[in-house]
Amino acid sequence: MARPPNISSSPSGFSFPLTLLNGKTIDIEGYGTWLVLGFSAVTLILGMWWLLYWTVPGGIKRTVCRLRVANELPLNQDGGPAVGIITKADHRHMGYITGVTVLLTGLGFLWASIHYSGNIPLQVDWVTPPTPAAPATLATAEASNAIYDPNANTVQVIATVTNTSKSPVQVSAFRTGNVSFLNPLSSLPHGDYEYQIKSLSPQDPIGPGQTQQVTITLDAQVLKNLELLPLGQAQYVVAGVLELTDGQGTRNFDTIQASLNPTST
């Protein structure tokens, strides 16, 4: 059975010394006690000054005893000499209390900054992120139509592509939601949620300065499984990102969308 510890008093009283980073040793047990008590007493006197001035029955101002009259006064209106609840002398008196409060607060901050100057700097920093490089612009694309063929179970996205670069560009992928349809002729990697474009017409690259209409045929079953085919919804719209690349591997991204037109219902 464990025995209780033997506790005896110290002739010098309890102390809890602590060495600060600046080498100074303080006693936590009584450190700053009179400062806390003194500041609390001064602020208590300020609060009681205001409280006694306005609320003591039979005192200078009897707002509690005459609460019915005080509540009938409009907001921010004293009532004037006709009512006599709040006068200019009262405003002046409250100005004294406010001035003493502001002065006491300022002296407290000044005293703290002088006696506790060994503080650490603010542990935050302003970091301005670098301006990202503008993405390459090889071409522009705009979808004109999207055709859903339930019999063939395909979706054809028809877009007009204009090559604005100085080298041929090739459609490399169409991305929508979390799925990507890749051109089998491209060198893009194949992974999860990546499928091949069923057919691309025309397959030849688009020459510099040329504008060409391309038809991208997608597997509609993949879109159905991922609930990306807007069947039975209020708006029949197909949208995605058309990716084009040039011979150097520079990639260009254009967001396109078009209304979905089923061949049969």
KEFI-384622 format. One record per residue (C-alpha): residue number from 0; residue in three letters; x, y, z. Coordinates in nm, 4 decimals. Layout:
@num->NUM, residu->ALA, X->X, Y->Y, Z->Z .
...
END
This chain:
@num->0, residu->MET, X->0.0000, Y->0.0000, Z->0.0000 .
@num->1, residu->ALA, X->0.1457, Y->0.3312, Z->-0.1049 .
@num->2, residu->ARG, X->0.2219, Y->0.5755, Z->0.1742 .
@num->3, residu->PRO, X->0.1196, Y->0.9408, Z->0.1364 .
@num->4, residu->PRO, X->0.4032, Y->1.1861, Z->0.0792 .
@num->5, residu->ASN, X->0.5433, Y->1.3723, Z->0.3764 .
@num->6, residu->ILE, X->0.4835, Y->1.7437, Z->0.3208 .
@num->7, residu->SER, X->0.6344, Y->2.0012, Z->0.5530 .
@num->8, residu->SER, X->0.6344, Y->2.3787, Z->0.5407 .
@num->9, residu->SER, X->0.9424, Y->2.5812, Z->0.4562 .
@num->10, residu->PRO, X->1.0521, Y->2.8557, Z->0.6967 .
@num->11, residu->SER, X->1.1105, Y->3.0910, Z->0.4039 .
@num->12, residu->GLY, X->0.7748, Y->3.0166, Z->0.2439 .
@num->13, residu->PHE, X->0.6904, Y->2.8592, Z->-0.0904 .
@num->14, residu->SER, X->0.8782, Y->2.9835, Z->-0.3967 .
@num->15, residu->PHE, X->0.8900, Y->2.8875, Z->-0.7616 .
@num->16, residu->PRO, X->1.2028, Y->3.0388, Z->-0.9184 .
@num->17, residu->LEU, X->1.2246, Y->3.0510, Z->-1.2953 .
@num->18, residu->THR, X->1.5164, Y->3.1689, Z->-1.5086 .
@num->19, residu->LEU, X->1.4178, Y->3.3702, Z->-1.8148 .
@num->20, residu->LEU, X->1.5979, Y->3.3735, Z->-2.1482 .
@num->21, residu->ASN, X->1.7716, Y->3.7002, Z->-2.0571 .
@num->22, residu->GLY, X->1.9259, Y->3.5354, Z->-1.7487 .
@num->23, residu->LYS, X->1.6981, Y->3.7038, Z->-1.4962 .
@num->24, residu->THR, X->1.5420, Y->3.4823, Z->-1.2285 .
@num->25, residu->ILE, X->1.1884, Y->3.5549, Z->-1.1101 .
@num->26, residu->ASP, X->0.9602, Y->3.3931, Z->-0.8519 .
@num->27, residu->ILE, X->0.6428, Y->3.2768, Z->-1.0228 .
@num->28, residu->GLU, X->0.4627, Y->3.2535, Z->-0.6890 .
@num->29, residu->GLY, X->0.4558, Y->3.6294, Z->-0.6336 .
@num->30, residu->TYR, X->0.5817, Y->3.7823, Z->-0.9573 .
@num->31, residu->GLY, X->0.3795, Y->4.0899, Z->-1.0583 .
@num->32, residu->THR, X->0.1214, Y->4.0433, Z->-0.7826 .
@num->33, residu->TRP, X->0.1125, Y->4.4062, Z->-0.6724 .
@num->34, residu->LEU, X->0.1078, Y->4.5244, Z->-1.0319 .
@num->35, residu->VAL, X->-0.1976, Y->4.3122, Z->-1.1110 .
@num->36, residu->LEU, X->-0.3727, Y->4.4072, Z->-0.7884 .
@num->37, residu->GLY, X->-0.2885, Y->4.7749, Z->-0.8253 .
@num->38, residu->PHE, X->-0.4053, Y->4.8013, Z->-1.1866 .
@num->39, residu->SER, X->-0.7227, Y->4.6098, Z->-1.1037 .
@num->40, residu->ALA, X->-0.7911, Y->4.8420, Z->-0.8083 .
@num->41, residu->VAL, X->-0.7492, Y->5.1553, Z->-1.0197 .
@num->42, residu->THR, X->-0.9802, Y->5.0256, Z->-1.2929 .
@num->43, residu->LEU, X->-1.2300, Y->4.9189, Z->-1.0251 .
@num->44, residu->ILE, X->-1.2321, Y->5.2717, Z->-0.8886 .
@num->45, residu->LEU, X->-1.2993, Y->5.4091, Z->-1.2390 .
@num->46, residu->GLY, X->-1.5874, Y->5.1685, Z->-1.2869 .
@num->47, residu->MET, X->-1.7369, Y->5.2440, Z->-0.9459 .
@num->48, residu->TRP, X->-1.7028, Y->5.6163, Z->-1.0150 .
@num->49, residu->TRP, X->-1.9211, Y->5.5805, Z->-1.3236 .
@num->50, residu->LEU, X->-2.1595, Y->5.3331, Z->-1.1570 .
@num->51, residu->LEU, X->-2.2185, Y->5.5388, Z->-0.8436 .
@num->52, residu->TYR, X->-2.2623, Y->5.8561, Z->-1.0440 .
@num->53, residu->TRP, X->-2.5521, Y->5.7190, Z->-1.2466 .
@num->54, residu->THR, X->-2.7243, Y->5.4488, Z->-1.0450 .
@num->55, residu->VAL, X->-2.7165, Y->5.5145, Z->-0.6703 .
@num->56, residu->PRO, X->-3.0678, Y->5.6034, Z->-0.5489 .
@num->57, residu->GLY, X->-3.0653, Y->5.9487, Z->-0.3953 .
@num->58, residu->GLY, X->-2.7273, Y->6.0228, Z->-0.5533 .
@num->59, residu->ILE, X->-2.6274, Y->6.2850, Z->-0.8061 .
@num->60, residu->LYS, X->-2.8226, Y->6.1237, Z->-1.0928 .
@num->61, residu->ARG, X->-3.1225, Y->5.9055, Z->-1.0245 .
@num->62, residu->THR, X->-3.1541, Y->5.7250, Z->-1.3575 .
@num->63, residu->VAL, X->-3.2486, Y->5.3944, Z->-1.1926 .
@num->64, residu->CYS, X->-3.5234, Y->5.5543, Z->-0.9848 .
@num->65, residu->ARG, X->-3.6455, Y->5.7419, Z->-1.2892 .
@num->66, residu->LEU, X->-3.5924, Y->5.4594, Z->-1.5367 .
@num->67, residu->ARG, X->-3.9370, Y->5.5052, Z->-1.6939 .
@num->68, residu->VAL, X->-3.8502, Y->5.8605, Z->-1.7910 .
@num->69, residu->ALA, X->-3.4995, Y->5.7671, Z->-1.9068 .
@num->70, residu->ASN, X->-3.6354, Y->5.4921, Z->-2.1337 .
@num->71, residu->GLU, X->-3.8758, Y->5.7356, Z->-2.3016 .
@num->72, residu->LEU, X->-3.5906, Y->5.9613, Z->-2.4187 .
@num->73, residu->PRO, X->-3.5082, Y->5.9243, Z->-2.7907 .
@num->74, residu->LEU, X->-3.1709, Y->5.7750, Z->-2.8846 .
@num->75, residu->ASN, X->-2.8797, Y->6.0234, Z->-2.8596 .
@num->76, residu->GLN, X->-3.1047, Y->6.2947, Z->-2.7137 .
@num->77, residu->ASP, X->-3.0510, Y->6.4146, Z->-2.3575 .
@num->78, residu->GLY, X->-3.3941, Y->6.5604, Z->-2.2917 .
@num->79, residu->GLY, X->-3.2558, Y->6.9007, Z->-2.2008 .
@num->80, residu->PRO, X->-3.3487, Y->7.1157, Z->-1.9043 .
@num->81, residu->ALA, X->-3.7181, Y->7.0259, Z->-1.9453 .
@num->82, residu->VAL, X->-3.6516, Y->6.6692, Z->-1.8356 .
@num->83, residu->GLY, X->-3.3295, Y->6.7119, Z->-1.6464 .
@num->84, residu->ILE, X->-3.2078, Y->6.3551, Z->-1.6765 .
@num->85, residu->ILE, X->-2.8815, Y->6.4229, Z->-1.8629 .
@num->86, residu->THR, X->-2.7244, Y->6.7676, Z->-1.8674 .
@num->87, residu->LYS, X->-2.4120, Y->6.9264, Z->-2.0097 .
@num->88, residu->ALA, X->-2.2486, Y->6.8888, Z->-1.6698 .
@num->89, residu->ASP, X->-2.3051, Y->6.5149, Z->-1.6957 .
@num->90, residu->HIS, X->-2.1373, Y->6.5069, Z->-2.0354 .
@num->91, residu->ARG, X->-1.8436, Y->6.6962, Z->-1.8904 .
@num->92, residu->HIS, X->-1.8239, Y->6.4563, Z->-1.5961 .
@num->93, residu->MET, X->-1.8214, Y->6.1532, Z->-1.8244 .
@num->94, residu->GLY, X->-1.5509, Y->6.3236, Z->-2.0276 .
@num->95, residu->TYR, X->-1.3341, Y->6.3282, Z->-1.7155 .
@num->96, residu->ILE, X->-1.3835, Y->5.9553, Z->-1.6625 .
@num->97, residu->THR, X->-1.3096, Y->5.8819, Z->-2.0273 .
@num->98, residu->GLY, X->-0.9946, Y->6.0960, Z->-2.0190 .
@num->99, residu->VAL, X->-0.8636, Y->5.9223, Z->-1.7079 .
@num->100, residu->THR, X->-0.9354, Y->5.5822, Z->-1.8651 .
@num->101, residu->VAL, X->-0.7473, Y->5.6704, Z->-2.1870 .
@num->102, residu->LEU, X->-0.4577, Y->5.8145, Z->-1.9869 .
@num->103, residu->LEU, X->-0.4381, Y->5.5053, Z->-1.7667 .
@num->104, residu->THR, X->-0.4397, Y->5.2765, Z->-2.0709 .
@num->105, residu->GLY, X->-0.1629, Y->5.4764, Z->-2.2401 .
@num->106, residu->LEU, X->0.0497, Y->5.4750, Z->-1.9245 .
@num->107, residu->GLY, X->-0.0006, Y->5.1002, Z->-1.8955 .
@num->108, residu->PHE, X->0.1234, Y->5.0402, Z->-2.2500 .
@num->109, residu->LEU, X->0.4199, Y->5.2758, Z->-2.1907 .
@num->110, residu->TRP, X->0.5139, Y->5.1055, Z->-1.8664 .
@num->111, residu->ALA, X->0.4926, Y->4.7612, Z->-2.0269 .
@num->112, residu->SER, X->0.7054, Y->4.8628, Z->-2.3271 .
@num->113, residu->ILE, X->0.9759, Y->4.9999, Z->-2.0946 .
@num->114, residu->HIS, X->0.9862, Y->4.7155, Z->-1.8416 .
@num->115, residu->TYR, X->0.9298, Y->4.4318, Z->-2.0877 .
@num->116, residu->SER, X->1.1386, Y->4.5427, Z->-2.3824 .
@num->117, residu->GLY, X->1.3023, Y->4.2023, Z->-2.4274 .
@num->118, residu->ASN, X->1.0214, Y->4.0581, Z->-2.6369 .
@num->119, residu->ILE, X->1.0633, Y->3.8437, Z->-2.9451 .
@num->120, residu->PRO, X->0.9765, Y->3.9849, Z->-3.2880 .
@num->121, residu->LEU, X->0.6415, Y->3.9038, Z->-3.4436 .
@num->122, residu->GLN, X->0.6595, Y->3.5488, Z->-3.5784 .
@num->123, residu->VAL, X->0.4924, Y->3.6190, Z->-3.9109 .
@num->124, residu->ASP, X->0.6205, Y->3.7246, Z->-4.2492 .
@num->125, residu->TRP, X->0.4654, Y->3.8554, Z->-4.5682 .
@num->126, residu->VAL, X->0.5426, Y->3.6267, Z->-4.8586 .
@num->127, residu->THR, X->0.4593, Y->3.7451, Z->-5.2074 .
@num->128, residu->PRO, X->0.4250, Y->3.4461, Z->-5.4386 .
@num->129, residu->PRO, X->0.6099, Y->3.4724, Z->-5.7683 .
@num->130, residu->THR, X->0.4101, Y->3.5619, Z->-6.0745 .
@num->131, residu->PRO, X->0.3559, Y->3.2420, Z->-6.2735 .
@num->132, residu->ALA, X->0.4612, Y->3.2344, Z->-6.6337 .
@num->133, residu->ALA, X->0.1819, Y->3.2886, Z->-6.8832 .
@num->134, residu->PRO, X->0.0713, Y->2.9614, Z->-7.0439 .
@num->135, residu->ALA, X->0.1680, Y->2.9035, Z->-7.4010 .
@num->136, residu->THR, X->-0.0870, Y->2.9976, Z->-7.6643 .
@num->137, residu->LEU, X->-0.0591, Y->2.7774, Z->-7.9698 .
@num->138, residu->ALA, X->-0.4161, Y->2.7785, Z->-8.0937 .
@num->139, residu->THR, X->-0.7730, Y->2.8723, Z->-8.0174 .
@num->140, residu->ALA, X->-1.0664, Y->2.6310, Z->-8.0143 .
@num->141, residu->GLU, X->-1.4416, Y->2.6728, Z->-8.0039 .
@num->142, residu->ALA, X->-1.6971, Y->2.3935, Z->-7.9958 .
@num->143, residu->SER, X->-1.9867, Y->2.4194, Z->-8.2402 .
@num->144, residu->ASN, X->-2.1810, Y->2.1008, Z->-8.1718 .
@num->145, residu->ALA, X->-2.1959, Y->1.7777, Z->-7.9687 .
@num->146, residu->ILE, X->-2.3839, Y->1.4737, Z->-8.0994 .
@num->147, residu->TYR, X->-2.4913, Y->1.1769, Z->-7.8900 .
@num->148, residu->ASP, X->-2.5592, Y->0.8554, Z->-8.0821 .
@num->149, residu->PRO, X->-2.7279, Y->0.6027, Z->-7.8478 .
@num->150, residu->ASN, X->-2.7092, Y->0.3280, Z->-8.1099 .
@num->151, residu->ALA, X->-2.3325, Y->0.3552, Z->-8.1537 .
@num->152, residu->ASN, X->-2.2942, Y->0.4605, Z->-7.7865 .
@num->153, residu->THR, X->-2.0686, Y->0.7515, Z->-7.8820 .
@num->154, residu->VAL, X->-2.0474, Y->1.1256, Z->-7.8300 .
@num->155, residu->GLN, X->-1.8995, Y->1.3406, Z->-8.1050 .
@num->156, residu->VAL, X->-1.7567, Y->1.6795, Z->-8.0071 .
@num->157, residu->ILE, X->-1.7140, Y->1.9078, Z->-8.3076 .
@num->158, residu->ALA, X->-1.4818, Y->2.2032, Z->-8.2625 .
@num->159, residu->THR, X->-1.3161, Y->2.4664, Z->-8.4811 .
@num->160, residu->VAL, X->-0.9416, Y->2.4978, Z->-8.4142 .
@num->161, residu->THR, X->-0.7252, Y->2.7858, Z->-8.5351 .
@num->162, residu->ASN, X->-0.3491, Y->2.7378, Z->-8.5225 .
@num->163, residu->THR, X->-0.1918, Y->3.0709, Z->-8.4173 .
@num->164, residu->SER, X->0.1625, Y->2.9370, Z->-8.3786 .
@num->165, residu->LYS, X->0.4455, Y->2.8885, Z->-8.6270 .
@num->166, residu->SER, X->0.4441, Y->2.5091, Z->-8.6115 .
@num->167, residu->PRO, X->0.1806, Y->2.2386, Z->-8.6680 .
@num->168, residu->VAL, X->-0.0391, Y->2.1434, Z->-8.3714 .
@num->169, residu->GLN, X->-0.2194, Y->1.8181, Z->-8.2995 .
@num->170, residu->VAL, X->-0.5253, Y->1.7408, Z->-8.0848 .
@num->171, residu->SER, X->-0.3780, Y->1.5328, Z->-7.8030 .
@num->172, residu->ALA, X->-0.6584, Y->1.5028, Z->-7.5462 .
@num->173, residu->PHE, X->-1.0093, Y->1.6002, Z->-7.4423 .
@num->174, residu->ARG, X->-1.0616, Y->1.6278, Z->-7.0659 .
@num->175, residu->THR, X->-1.3939, Y->1.6581, Z->-6.8858 .
@num->176, residu->GLY, X->-1.4640, Y->1.6120, Z->-6.5152 .
@num->177, residu->ASN, X->-1.2136, Y->1.3617, Z->-6.3782 .
@num->178, residu->VAL, X->-1.1696, Y->1.1679, Z->-6.7015 .
@num->179, residu->SER, X->-0.9381, Y->1.2201, Z->-6.9989 .
@num->180, residu->PHE, X->-0.9702, Y->1.0928, Z->-7.3559 .
@num->181, residu->LEU, X->-0.6290, Y->1.0732, Z->-7.5191 .
@num->182, residu->ASN, X->-0.5230, Y->1.0667, Z->-7.8807 .
@num->183, residu->PRO, X->-0.3652, Y->0.7254, Z->-7.9430 .
@num->184, residu->LEU, X->-0.1009, Y->0.8956, Z->-8.1592 .
@num->185, residu->SER, X->0.0085, Y->1.1303, Z->-7.8776 .
@num->186, residu->SER, X->0.2877, Y->1.0524, Z->-7.6350 .
@num->187, residu->LEU, X->0.0786, Y->1.1333, Z->-7.3269 .
@num->188, residu->PRO, X->0.0873, Y->0.8677, Z->-7.0498 .
@num->189, residu->HIS, X->-0.2126, Y->0.6481, Z->-6.9805 .
@num->190, residu->GLY, X->-0.3315, Y->0.5992, Z->-6.6221 .
@num->191, residu->ASP, X->-0.6429, Y->0.5915, Z->-6.4078 .
@num->192, residu->TYR, X->-0.9485, Y->0.7563, Z->-6.5649 .
@num->193, residu->GLU, X->-0.7647, Y->0.7927, Z->-6.8945 .
@num->194, residu->TYR, X->-0.9147, Y->0.6426, Z->-7.2110 .
@num->195, residu->GLN, X->-0.8405, Y->0.6583, Z->-7.5791 .
@num->196, residu->ILE, X->-1.0326, Y->0.8759, Z->-7.8215 .
@num->197, residu->LYS, X->-1.2314, Y->0.6366, Z->-8.0399 .
@num->198, residu->SER, X->-1.1668, Y->0.8369, Z->-8.3546 .
@num->199, residu->LEU, X->-1.0303, Y->1.1774, Z->-8.4523 .
@num->200, residu->SER, X->-1.1086, Y->1.3424, Z->-8.7835 .
@num->201, residu->PRO, X->-0.8931, Y->1.4651, Z->-8.9448 .
@num->202, residu->GLN, X->-0.5939, Y->1.2924, Z->-8.7888 .
@num->203, residu->ASP, X->-0.3332, Y->1.5106, Z->-8.9598 .
@num->204, residu->PRO, X->-0.1823, Y->1.8040, Z->-8.7642 .
@num->205, residu->ILE, X->-0.3192, Y->2.1533, Z->-8.8259 .
@num->206, residu->GLY, X->-0.0678, Y->2.3720, Z->-9.0063 .
@num->207, residu->PRO, X->0.0429, Y->2.7197, Z->-8.8933 .
@num->208, residu->GLY, X->-0.2246, Y->2.9823, Z->-8.9555 .
@num->209, residu->GLN, X->-0.4837, Y->2.7260, Z->-9.0592 .
@num->210, residu->THR, X->-0.8389, Y->2.6923, Z->-8.9269 .
@num->211, residu->GLN, X->-0.9870, Y->2.3450, Z->-8.9322 .
@num->212, residu->GLN, X->-1.2938, Y->2.1689, Z->-8.7996 .
@num->213, residu->VAL, X->-1.2124, Y->1.8590, Z->-8.5961 .
@num->214, residu->THR, X->-1.4480, Y->1.5843, Z->-8.4807 .
@num->215, residu->ILE, X->-1.3588, Y->1.3982, Z->-8.1625 .
@num->216, residu->THR, X->-1.5501, Y->1.0747, Z->-8.1016 .
@num->217, residu->LEU, X->-1.5714, Y->0.9644, Z->-7.7362 .
@num->218, residu->ASP, X->-1.6959, Y->0.6490, Z->-7.5673 .
@num->219, residu->ALA, X->-2.0376, Y->0.7452, Z->-7.4294 .
@num->220, residu->GLN, X->-2.0421, Y->0.4483, Z->-7.1911 .
@num->221, residu->VAL, X->-1.7451, Y->0.5909, Z->-7.0012 .
@num->222, residu->LEU, X->-1.9276, Y->0.9213, Z->-6.9604 .
@num->223, residu->LYS, X->-2.2432, Y->0.7395, Z->-6.8483 .
@num->224, residu->ASN, X->-2.0585, Y->0.5381, Z->-6.5866 .
@num->225, residu->LEU, X->-1.9100, Y->0.8540, Z->-6.4386 .
@num->226, residu->GLU, X->-2.2404, Y->1.0450, Z->-6.4703 .
@num->227, residu->LEU, X->-2.0831, Y->1.2997, Z->-6.7030 .
@num->228, residu->LEU, X->-2.3355, Y->1.2599, Z->-6.9830 .
@num->229, residu->PRO, X->-2.6271, Y->1.5041, Z->-6.9223 .
@num->230, residu->LEU, X->-2.9126, Y->1.2740, Z->-7.0149 .
@num->231, residu->GLY, X->-3.2518, Y->1.3496, Z->-6.8633 .
@num->232, residu->GLN, X->-3.1403, Y->1.6856, Z->-6.7314 .
@num->233, residu->ALA, X->-3.2674, Y->2.0377, Z->-6.7901 .
@num->234, residu->GLN, X->-2.9594, Y->2.1424, Z->-6.9879 .
@num->235, residu->TYR, X->-2.7928, Y->1.9194, Z->-7.2427 .
@num->236, residu->VAL, X->-2.4388, Y->2.0628, Z->-7.2439 .
@num->237, residu->VAL, X->-2.1037, Y->1.8949, Z->-7.2947 .
@num->238, residu->ALA, X->-1.7982, Y->2.0886, Z->-7.1769 .
@num->239, residu->GLY, X->-1.4315, Y->2.0117, Z->-7.1333 .
@num->240, residu->VAL, X->-1.0750, Y->2.1140, Z->-7.2041 .
@num->241, residu->LEU, X->-0.9295, Y->2.0506, Z->-7.5483 .
@num->242, residu->GLU, X->-0.5546, Y->1.9977, Z->-7.5340 .
@num->243, residu->LEU, X->-0.3304, Y->2.0577, Z->-7.8321 .
@num->244, residu->THR, X->0.0460, Y->2.0067, Z->-7.8616 .
@num->245, residu->ASP, X->0.3140, Y->2.0971, Z->-8.1112 .
@num->246, residu->GLY, X->0.6228, Y->1.9067, Z->-8.2205 .
@num->247, residu->GLN, X->0.8290, Y->2.0431, Z->-7.9284 .
@num->248, residu->GLY, X->0.5807, Y->1.9121, Z->-7.6707 .
@num->249, residu->THR, X->0.4356, Y->2.2540, Z->-7.5830 .
@num->250, residu->ARG, X->0.0808, Y->2.2100, Z->-7.4578 .
@num->251, residu->ASN, X->-0.2153, Y->2.4411, Z->-7.5210 .
@num->252, residu->PHE, X->-0.5459, Y->2.4235, Z->-7.3293 .
@num->253, residu->ASP, X->-0.8796, Y->2.5650, Z->-7.4431 .
@num->254, residu->THR, X->-1.2118, Y->2.5290, Z->-7.2611 .
@num->255, residu->ILE, X->-1.4958, Y->2.4429, Z->-7.4962 .
@num->256, residu->GLN, X->-1.8645, Y->2.3642, Z->-7.4539 .
@num->257, residu->ALA, X->-2.1559, Y->2.2872, Z->-7.6812 .
@num->258, residu->SER, X->-2.5178, Y->2.1781, Z->-7.6586 .
@num->259, residu->LEU, X->-2.5686, Y->1.8026, Z->-7.6742 .
@num->260, residu->ASN, X->-2.7937, Y->1.6899, Z->-7.9572 .
@num->261, residu->PRO, X->-2.9070, Y->1.3253, Z->-7.9460 .
@num->262, residu->THR, X->-2.9634, Y->1.1549, Z->-8.2791 .
@num->263, residu->SER, X->-3.2699, Y->0.9774, Z->-8.1312 .
@num->264, residu->THR, X->-3.4668, Y->0.9738, Z->-7.8064 .
END
